[in-house]
Amino acid sequence: MMGGGSWATAIAKMLLEKNERIWWYLRREDRIKDFQRTGHNPAYLTSVCFDTKRINFDTDINNIVSACQTLIFVTPSPYLKGHLSRLHLRLRDKFIVTAIKGIVPDENLVCSDYFNQMYNVPEANLAVLGGPSHAEEVALNRLTYLTIGCCDRDKAKLFADMISSKYVKAKTSSDVIGIEYASVLKNVYAIAAGICHGLKYGDNFQAVLMSNAVQEMDRFLNTVHPIERNITESVYTGDLLVTGYSNFSRNRVFGTMIGQGYSVKSAQLEMEMIAEGYFAAKCMKDINRHLHVNMPILDAVYNILYERISPTIEIKLLSETFR
């Protein structure tokens, strides 16, 4: 397990339902000591109790990589390169699962492409974990449906079995790139939903926004990775809906603050967790400059966050493109 946030903690909880032991990379020694002393993550999902005797904690990423064959990366995408810069071992022989719903900045690559291009990890050893899944609900044992994308369906099935339980249902898919880009875009669209909420747009408009977001996502996925897929499946539309509507969504909360008049900097300072959609909006805008997909919602969010266009003006213009 690579990462110490809420989603990493929820995945660790899922894994320990059926696996005797896990290895967990946490950057800070003081966090590890507090975790071992209290039996729970001291910063995230503090209600989830762990038997820490079943967890091998380490602040050295090399020790974790050396000990484990399956590596689950759950760090925020802007910090991934920093963690990997400490790594002195090769990754190509490991099975890597990315549960990072973001894009690696500068390279503008989804995480599976980043591991493939920068660390020579073959596609058969790369998987993505997606689906509508708030960590807070996993902590409460609420029924959750996940999808594991991997071109090697046998490996995907093994990992799906590893995280399945009475409250987690996991299925497999071969659409790695589609799942990753959908998980990135839904964060951008959740910011848009939050901005509209902050501006006092009602449920009627939110429904139109979300339906247009599904269409926009579908257009992009069919351009960047044109395969036969059903955009209404839970890993695409379901993840979009839960992120766009739920109060657990940090991206929606961030957007709501922007709609209420907060500056980007002040909203970021007030939030305790990273809103991946902020970084994703710029990365996706850069990517789409080469693809030229019609993406008015992405453009609107980018203009508000990075061009400092008034949310009131930008959403009014966006609303005129909807039908």
C-alpha positions as CSV (number, residue, x, y, z in Angstrom):
1,M,0.0,0.0,0.0
2,M,1.5,3.3,-1.1
3,G,-0.2,6.3,0.5
4,G,-1.7,7.3,3.8
5,G,-4.9,9.2,2.9
6,S,-8.5,8.3,3.3
7,W,-8.8,6.2,0.1
8,A,-5.6,4.3,0.9
9,T,-6.9,3.6,4.4
10,A,-10.2,2.3,3.0
11,I,-8.4,0.0,0.6
12,A,-6.2,-1.3,3.4
13,K,-9.4,-2.0,5.3
14,M,-10.7,-4.0,2.3
15,L,-7.5,-5.9,1.9
16,L,-7.3,-7.0,5.5
17,E,-10.8,-8.5,5.3
18,K,-9.3,-11.4,3.4
19,N,-5.5,-11.1,3.6
20,E,-3.5,-11.9,6.6
21,R,-0.9,-9.2,6.2
22,I,-0.1,-6.1,4.2
23,W,2.9,-3.8,3.9
24,W,2.2,-0.1,4.1
25,Y,4.4,2.8,3.0
26,L,3.9,6.0,4.9
27,R,6.2,8.9,4.5
28,R,6.2,10.2,8.1
29,E,7.6,8.2,11.0
30,D,5.4,10.1,13.5
31,R,2.3,9.0,11.7
32,I,3.4,5.4,11.9
33,K,4.1,5.7,15.6
34,D,0.6,7.3,16.2
35,F,-1.0,4.6,14.0
36,Q,0.6,1.8,16.0
37,R,-0.2,3.4,19.3
38,T,-3.9,4.1,18.6
39,G,-4.7,1.3,16.2
40,H,-6.1,3.7,13.6
41,N,-4.9,6.2,11.0
42,P,-4.3,9.4,13.0
43,A,-5.3,11.7,10.2
44,Y,-7.9,9.9,8.0
45,L,-10.9,7.7,8.6
46,T,-10.1,7.6,12.3
47,S,-13.1,5.5,13.1
48,V,-11.6,2.5,11.3
49,C,-9.7,0.3,13.7
50,F,-6.8,-1.9,12.5
51,D,-4.9,-4.8,14.0
52,T,-1.5,-3.2,13.5
53,K,0.2,-6.5,14.1
54,R,-1.0,-7.5,10.6
55,I,0.6,-4.4,9.1
56,N,4.3,-3.9,8.2
57,F,4.8,-0.1,8.2
58,D,7.8,1.5,6.6
59,T,8.9,5.0,5.6
60,D,11.3,3.6,3.0
61,I,9.6,2.9,-0.3
62,N,12.4,0.6,-1.3
63,N,11.7,-1.8,1.5
64,I,8.1,-2.0,0.6
65,V,8.8,-2.6,-3.1
66,S,11.4,-5.2,-2.3
67,A,9.0,-7.2,0.0
68,C,5.9,-7.1,-2.2
69,Q,4.8,-8.3,-5.6
70,T,1.6,-6.3,-5.7
71,L,1.9,-2.5,-5.2
72,I,-1.2,-0.3,-4.8
73,F,-0.5,3.4,-5.4
74,V,-3.0,5.7,-3.7
75,T,-0.9,8.9,-3.4
76,P,-2.3,12.2,-4.8
77,S,-1.2,12.5,-8.4
78,P,0.9,15.7,-7.8
79,Y,3.0,13.9,-5.3
80,L,3.6,10.6,-7.2
81,K,6.8,11.7,-8.8
82,G,8.2,12.8,-5.5
83,H,7.6,9.5,-3.8
84,L,9.0,7.6,-6.8
85,S,12.1,9.7,-6.8
86,R,13.2,7.9,-3.6
87,L,12.9,4.5,-5.4
88,H,16.1,2.7,-6.4
89,L,14.5,-0.6,-7.4
90,R,12.9,-1.5,-10.7
91,L,9.2,-1.9,-11.0
92,R,8.7,-3.7,-14.3
93,D,8.3,-7.1,-12.6
94,K,5.7,-5.9,-10.1
95,F,2.0,-5.9,-10.5
96,I,1.0,-2.3,-10.1
97,V,-2.5,-1.2,-9.2
98,T,-3.2,2.5,-9.5
99,A,-6.1,3.9,-7.4
100,I,-5.0,7.5,-8.2
101,K,-7.9,9.3,-9.8
102,G,-5.7,12.0,-11.3
103,I,-3.0,12.8,-13.9
104,V,0.7,13.1,-13.4
105,P,1.4,16.9,-13.8
106,D,4.1,18.1,-16.3
107,E,4.0,14.8,-18.3
108,N,0.2,15.0,-18.5
109,L,-0.1,11.2,-18.4
110,V,-2.6,9.0,-16.6
111,C,-0.8,6.9,-14.1
112,S,-0.7,3.6,-16.0
113,D,0.9,5.4,-19.0
114,Y,3.4,7.0,-16.6
115,F,4.5,3.7,-15.1
116,N,4.6,2.2,-18.6
117,Q,6.6,4.9,-20.2
118,M,8.9,6.0,-17.3
119,Y,9.4,2.7,-15.5
120,N,9.0,0.2,-18.4
121,V,6.2,-1.7,-16.6
122,P,4.4,-3.9,-19.2
123,E,0.7,-3.3,-19.8
124,A,0.0,-6.8,-18.5
125,N,1.4,-5.8,-15.1
126,L,-0.7,-2.6,-14.8
127,A,-4.2,-2.3,-13.4
128,V,-6.5,0.5,-12.4
129,L,-9.1,0.5,-9.5
130,G,-12.2,2.5,-10.3
131,G,-15.9,2.9,-9.6
132,P,-18.1,5.0,-7.3
133,S,-16.4,4.6,-4.0
134,H,-16.2,7.2,-1.3
135,A,-13.7,6.1,1.4
136,E,-16.1,7.3,4.1
137,E,-18.8,4.8,3.0
138,V,-16.3,1.9,2.8
139,A,-15.4,2.8,6.4
140,L,-19.0,2.3,7.3
141,N,-19.2,-1.1,5.5
142,R,-21.7,0.3,3.0
143,L,-22.2,-1.7,-0.2
144,T,-19.7,-0.6,-2.8
145,Y,-19.1,-1.7,-6.4
146,L,-15.6,-1.5,-7.8
147,T,-14.1,-2.3,-11.2
148,I,-10.5,-3.5,-11.8
149,G,-9.2,-2.6,-15.3
150,C,-6.3,-4.7,-16.7
151,C,-5.5,-6.1,-20.1
152,D,-4.6,-9.4,-18.3
153,R,-8.1,-10.4,-17.1
154,D,-6.7,-13.3,-15.0
155,K,-4.6,-10.8,-13.0
156,A,-7.6,-8.5,-12.7
157,K,-9.7,-11.3,-11.4
158,L,-7.2,-12.3,-8.8
159,F,-7.0,-8.7,-7.5
160,A,-10.8,-8.4,-7.6
161,D,-11.1,-11.5,-5.4
162,M,-8.5,-10.0,-3.1
163,I,-10.6,-6.9,-2.3
164,S,-14.1,-8.4,-2.5
165,S,-16.1,-9.0,0.7
166,K,-19.7,-8.9,1.9
167,Y,-19.8,-5.2,1.3
168,V,-17.4,-4.9,-1.7
169,K,-18.4,-6.2,-5.1
170,A,-15.6,-6.2,-7.6
171,K,-15.7,-6.9,-11.4
172,T,-13.1,-6.7,-14.1
173,S,-12.6,-4.7,-17.3
174,S,-10.0,-4.4,-20.1
175,D,-10.6,-0.7,-20.5
176,V,-7.7,0.6,-18.4
177,I,-7.2,3.9,-20.2
178,G,-11.0,4.6,-20.4
179,I,-11.4,4.0,-16.7
180,E,-8.5,6.2,-15.8
181,Y,-9.5,9.2,-17.9
182,A,-13.1,8.8,-16.7
183,S,-11.9,9.0,-13.1
184,V,-9.9,12.1,-13.9
185,L,-12.8,13.9,-15.7
186,K,-15.4,13.1,-13.1
187,N,-13.4,15.2,-10.6
188,V,-13.5,18.2,-13.0
189,Y,-17.2,17.8,-13.5
190,A,-17.7,17.5,-9.7
191,I,-16.0,20.9,-9.4
192,A,-18.4,22.2,-12.0
193,A,-21.3,20.8,-10.0
194,G,-20.0,22.4,-6.8
195,I,-19.6,25.8,-8.5
196,C,-23.2,25.6,-9.7
197,H,-24.3,24.6,-6.2
198,G,-22.4,27.6,-4.7
199,L,-24.1,29.9,-7.2
200,K,-27.5,28.6,-6.1
201,Y,-28.4,26.7,-9.2
202,G,-31.0,24.1,-8.4
203,D,-31.4,20.3,-8.8
204,N,-33.0,20.8,-12.3
205,F,-29.9,22.4,-13.7
206,Q,-27.6,20.0,-11.9
207,A,-29.3,17.1,-13.6
208,V,-28.8,18.8,-17.0
209,L,-25.1,19.5,-16.1
210,M,-24.5,15.9,-15.2
211,S,-26.2,14.5,-18.3
212,N,-24.1,16.8,-20.5
213,A,-21.0,15.7,-18.5
214,V,-21.7,12.1,-19.4
215,Q,-21.9,13.1,-23.1
216,E,-18.7,15.1,-22.8
217,M,-16.9,12.3,-21.1
218,D,-18.1,9.8,-23.8
219,R,-16.8,12.1,-26.6
220,F,-13.4,12.3,-25.0
221,L,-13.0,8.6,-24.3
222,N,-14.1,7.7,-27.8
223,T,-11.4,10.0,-29.1
224,V,-8.5,9.1,-26.8
225,H,-9.2,5.4,-26.7
226,P,-11.9,4.3,-29.2
227,I,-13.1,0.9,-28.1
228,E,-16.6,-0.4,-27.6
229,R,-17.7,0.6,-24.1
230,N,-21.0,1.3,-22.3
231,I,-20.6,4.8,-20.8
232,T,-23.6,4.1,-18.5
233,E,-21.7,1.4,-16.5
234,S,-21.0,2.3,-12.9
235,V,-17.2,2.8,-13.4
236,Y,-17.9,5.7,-15.7
237,T,-21.4,7.3,-15.0
238,G,-21.7,5.9,-11.5
239,D,-18.4,7.4,-10.4
240,L,-19.3,10.7,-12.0
241,L,-22.7,10.8,-10.2
242,V,-21.4,10.0,-6.8
243,T,-18.6,12.5,-7.1
244,G,-20.9,15.2,-8.5
245,Y,-23.7,14.9,-6.0
246,S,-22.2,13.6,-2.7
247,N,-21.2,15.8,0.2
248,F,-18.3,13.4,0.7
249,S,-16.8,14.7,-2.5
250,R,-13.9,17.0,-1.9
251,N,-14.0,18.2,-5.5
252,R,-17.7,19.2,-5.1
253,V,-16.9,20.9,-1.8
254,F,-14.0,22.8,-3.5
255,G,-16.2,23.8,-6.4
256,T,-19.0,25.0,-4.0
257,M,-16.5,27.2,-2.2
258,I,-15.4,28.7,-5.6
259,G,-19.1,29.3,-6.5
260,Q,-19.6,31.1,-3.1
261,G,-16.8,33.5,-3.9
262,Y,-13.7,32.0,-2.4
263,S,-10.5,32.4,-4.3
264,V,-8.8,29.2,-5.5
265,K,-6.0,29.8,-3.0
266,S,-8.3,30.4,0.0
267,A,-10.4,27.4,-0.9
268,Q,-7.3,25.2,-1.0
269,L,-6.0,26.5,2.3
270,E,-9.4,25.8,4.0
271,M,-9.6,22.2,2.7
272,E,-7.6,19.6,4.5
273,M,-7.5,17.2,1.5
274,I,-6.4,17.7,-2.1
275,A,-9.1,18.3,-4.8
276,E,-7.6,16.3,-7.7
277,G,-9.9,18.0,-10.1
278,Y,-8.1,21.3,-9.7
279,F,-4.9,19.8,-11.2
280,A,-6.9,17.7,-13.6
281,A,-8.6,20.7,-15.2
282,K,-5.3,22.1,-16.4
283,C,-3.8,18.8,-17.5
284,M,-7.0,17.8,-19.4
285,K,-7.1,21.3,-21.0
286,D,-3.5,20.8,-22.2
287,I,-4.2,17.3,-23.5
288,N,-7.4,18.4,-25.3
289,R,-5.5,21.2,-27.1
290,H,-4.1,18.4,-29.3
291,L,-7.3,16.4,-29.6
292,H,-9.8,19.2,-30.1
293,V,-12.8,17.4,-28.5
294,N,-15.8,19.6,-27.8
295,M,-15.6,19.9,-24.0
296,P,-17.4,23.1,-22.8
297,I,-17.7,22.0,-19.2
298,L,-13.9,21.3,-19.0
299,D,-13.3,24.7,-20.6
300,A,-15.6,26.5,-18.2
301,V,-13.9,24.9,-15.1
302,Y,-10.5,25.8,-16.5
303,N,-11.5,29.4,-17.2
304,I,-12.8,29.8,-13.7
305,L,-9.9,28.2,-11.9
306,Y,-6.9,29.3,-14.1
307,E,-8.1,32.3,-16.1
308,R,-10.0,33.9,-13.1
309,I,-13.1,34.3,-15.1
310,S,-16.1,35.1,-12.9
311,P,-18.0,31.9,-12.1
312,T,-21.3,33.7,-12.5
313,I,-20.4,34.8,-16.1
314,E,-18.8,31.5,-17.1
315,I,-21.6,29.2,-15.9
316,K,-24.2,31.5,-17.6
317,L,-22.3,31.1,-20.9
318,L,-22.0,27.3,-20.3
319,S,-25.7,27.0,-19.6
320,E,-26.5,28.4,-23.0
321,T,-24.7,25.5,-24.7
322,F,-26.9,22.9,-23.0
323,R,-30.1,21.5,-24.4
